[in-house]
């Protein structure tokens, strides 16, 4: 039985999370009991299962808690296979270059999630392939970010079929007690307490040709995806939240820029949001508050850096606005946050199977 989601809840396709039951068994936990906490029978678990974002984060946090395995997110992400991404994964394999494959995912990923984004962001000669949550804060976010970087590393190796690795992985959570294990499992340098969760790739890697490039198959798949998308109903406010989160990579989000990216004029955007019972300022405040809460809770980043990351000119302006948004100060939120990496008793727990590729 799957508990019906709230109509306005942020949703997430389970994808590689469908591997979690087998990992839980290998770690000596009861997957049926954990999934029942979020109202899901094990028989319903598949990559295409869609869960409320809050339930997914609860599941991931409890998986780490009951197994005592801090890095269970990495173990899950590193079991990624292209079929976990469904039709998007199949399309990515037909792309001419790694950059185009990643652009495919960035473009189509909103169909998989209404609570987080995948993005490409250039920084000098390098590209960040990143992931950012823009819905409610939950301690389980640190596990999800670990899943994501595991998937990213495996995705890169699947697409290029040559063992390619990113220059480094950045994680927007503090280092756990077993931090060196992250670099060993991912086989690449890992930096914690960063403003973003991403893989850093150089231009040469992004320009590499994919062995599976197939123009004819790609055209057929693009037509199929387009026909399916035309039958889908998108909630505009979800798309606006997505674009606001993306805009924070460059500074404070601006309505004219968001409208342009969505291909509509400001007046139309304002009217359609009003029809959905909201407005741009409300959505922007919601997303920025969610990002601020997450960085305060999961990282040890200076508050001034967090203020700058969500578009504030100074920590004092951020603190004043944050109090207005939440009724709390940034320092009180940080002090009250649940430590996401409280040492967990790994001793005596068997290491699950890892794909050697």
N, C-alpha and C positions, 0 to 999 in steps of 0.2 A: 504494500500500500504506500502510495506517495501522497503526503499531505499537500493539499492544494496551496499554491503560493498566493500571497496577497497580490491583488491586481496591479498595484503600483510598485511592487518589490523589484529591486535589481536582480537580474538573473545571470547565471553562468552555465554554459555547457560543460559537462564533467570532463570530457576528453580523457587525458592520461590518468585522471583521478580514478578512472574505472579499474586501474591496477591496484588501488589501495587495499581491497579485500585480501588479495594474495599476499601483499607485503605484511599486513596486519597478522595474518595466520603465521607467516614465517617468523614474526617477532613474538609469537606466543599470545597474541590478543584475540579477542572475539569480534570479528568484523560485523556479524549480524547485530550484536548488541550496540556497537557504535553507530551503525547506520540507522538503527531503530530510534536513536536519540534525535535524529532529524526527520523521522517519519518515512524512511525508505526501506523497503524490503530488498534483500540482496539480489533477488531475482530480477529486480528492475534496474540494476546497475549496468550501465553501458556507456560508451563514449558520448552518445547522443542524449543522455539524460540531462535535463535542465533543472538546476536547483536554485533556490533563492541564495543570493550571495552570502547573506548572514548565516545560513545553514551550512553552506560549504566551508566557511571560515571556522564555524563551530566544530565541524567534523575534523578538519585538519588539526586544529588545536588539541582536540581530545585524542586524536591519533598519536600525536607527539607525547601527550601527557600519560596515557595509559601504557604505552610501550616504553617510555623512558628514553626514546630515541630522538634527540634534538634535531637530527638531520634527516628525518623521515621524508621531508619534502624533497630533498635531493634524491633519495632512493626512488621515490615515485617518478620524479621528472626524468631520471636517467633510464627509465623503462619506456620512454616515448618511442613510438613507431609512427610512420607517416599516416597510417590509417586512423590514428587517434584524432587527427585534424579533419577527418572526413573528406568531403569534396574539396575543401580549401587545400588540404594537404596534397590531394591528387593534382590540383591545378598548379600548385607551387613546383611540383616536380617537372612540369612541362615548360617552365620558364627558361628563357635563354641564358640568364645570368642569376647569380645569387641575389644581387640587388633587386631584380624584378620579382624574384620569388618572395623576398621579404616585403616588397611593396604590395604584392598580391595579398599577403596576410594582413598588413596594416589596413588595406582598403576594405577587406571582407570580414575582418575580425569582429566588428560591431554586431554582426549576426550571431556570434558566439557568446557575447557578453554585453550586459548593459550596466556593468559595475566597474569596468576597468578597460584600459586601452593598451594596444600595442602601437609603438611609434618608431619612426626613423628620424634621427636628429643628427645633423652634421656638426662636428666640433673640430675645426681645423681640417687636417687631412683625414681624420677618422670619422666613422659613423657609429652612433649609438643605436642599437636595436633594443628598445626598452619596453617596460611594462609598468603601468601605474594604476593603482586603485583610486576611484573617486567616489566610492560609496562609504557607508558607515565604517568607523574604526572598530577593529576587533583584534585581540592578541594573535589570533590565528593567521593574520596577514603575513607574519614572518615565515610561516610554513608555506603559504602560497607563493611568496617570492622565491623561496628555495625551489619549489616545484618548477616555477617559470624558468629559472636559469638552467636547471637540469634539462628541461625541454629544449631551451635555446641551444645548448651545447650539442645535444643529440640531433636536433634539426639540422644544424650546420654540417655535421658529419654525414648525415643521411643524404643531404642534397648534393654535397661535393664528392662523397664517396672516396675521400682521400685522407681522412683523419684530421682535417683542418680544425684549428682551434682559434678562439678569439684572442685578441691581445691580452685582455683581462675581463673579469666579471666584476661588476659593482653591485652591491646589495644595500638597500635602504633599511637595514636593521643592524643592530650592534653585533659584534663578534660573539659567538657562543663559546662555551668552555672547550669545545672540540674544534675550534676554528681551523687548525692545520688540515683537518680531514677534508674540508671543503675543496682546497686546492688539489689534494690528492685524488678525490673522486671526480672532479671536473677536469683535471689535468690542465689547469691554466691558473694564473695568479688570480686571487680573489681579494677585493677590498671591501671592508665593511664600513658602516656609518657614512654612507654616501647619500646624496640628495635624490638619487634615482637608482632603480634596479634595472640593469642593462648588461648587454654584451657589447664590448668595444671591438670593432673590426676595422682593419685598415682598408684603404681604397682598392688595393690590389686584390684582396680577398673578395670584396663586394663585387668586383668586376669579373670574377671568374665565371667561365661558361659551365653550365650544368650538364653532366653526362646524359641526363634524361630529357634534355630539351626536345620538344616535339611541336612544331608550329601548327600542324593540322589538328592534333589532339587538343592543343591549347585553345584553338579557335572554337572547336566543338564544345569544350567545357565552359568557356566564357559565355557562349550563347545559352547553354543550359542554365548556368548560374543567373544570367540576366533574366531569363524567363521565370525562374523561381523567385527572384527578388521582386519582380513586378507584381507578384501575387501577395507579397508580404506587406503588412501594415507596420510602419515604423512610427514610434512615438517621438515626436520632434524634440521634446524636452530631454529624452535620453541621448539623442544625437548632439544636442547642444552641450550637455554635461560632458560628453566625450570630447568635443572640440575645446571646451574650456580647459579640461585637463591637459590636452595637448598644447594649448596656448601658453600654459604656465612654464613650459620649457624656455620661453622667450621673454617672459615678463607678465605683467597684469593682463588678463583677458579683456578684449575690447569687442563690443557688440558688432561694429562694422566689419571687423576681421572675421568674426565667427559667421556672420551672415554671408560674407563673400565665399568662405570655404564651403558653406552649405548650398551655395548657388541660388540664394534668394535675397531680396532686398530687405533692409532693416524694418521697414513698415510691415511687410508681410511676416517677418520673423516675430515682431512684437505682437501682431494680431493673433498669429497661430499659437504662440505661447499663452496668450491670454485665454484663448479657447480651451487650452489644457489646464487652466487655473493657476498659471505661474507667470513669471517674467524673468528677464535676463539677469537682473541684479540678484534675485533670490537664488537662481541656479548657480551663479558665480560664487555667491557667499557660501552656499552649501558645499560646493566642490572644494573651495579654498579652505573651509573649516575642516573638511574630511582629511585633506592632505596635511594640514597643520597638525591636527590631532594625531595622525599616524606617525609623522616625523618626530613629534614630541614623545610619543609613547615607545616607538621602536628603536630610536637612535639616540646617540649622545651628541648630536650636532648642536653647535651653539644656536641659541634662539635667534640671534641676528641673521645667521645663515638661513634659517627656516623662514624668517620674515621676508628676506630677499627672494627666496625660491618661490613664494606665492604672491610676489608682486608688490611688496611694501617697501617704501623708501627708508624706513628706520624701524628698529625694534620697538620704540615707544609707540609709534602709530599702530604697529601690529598688535602690541599688547592691549592698547585701548580698544581696537576693533575686535580683537579676539574676545575680550570681556563682554563686549556688546553682543557678539554672536552667541556666546556659550554661557555667560554668567560666571566664568572662571578666568583665572589668569593662566598664561602659558606655563609658568613655573609650577602652579598648583596641579595642572594636568600632568606634567612630567613627574612630579613627586608622587602622584596617586596611581601612576600607570602600573599595570601588572608587568613585572619583569618577564619578557618573553623567553629568556634563555636561562631560567633558573636551572641549575645543574640537575640532570635527570640520570638515574642509575642505569647506565649502559651496561655495566658489568653483568655477565651471565646471559646477555641477550645475543642470540645468534645473528650474525650479519646476513641480511637477505641476499638473494642472488643479484648480481650485477651483470649486465651485458658487457662483454669484454671489448666491444668495438669503441 
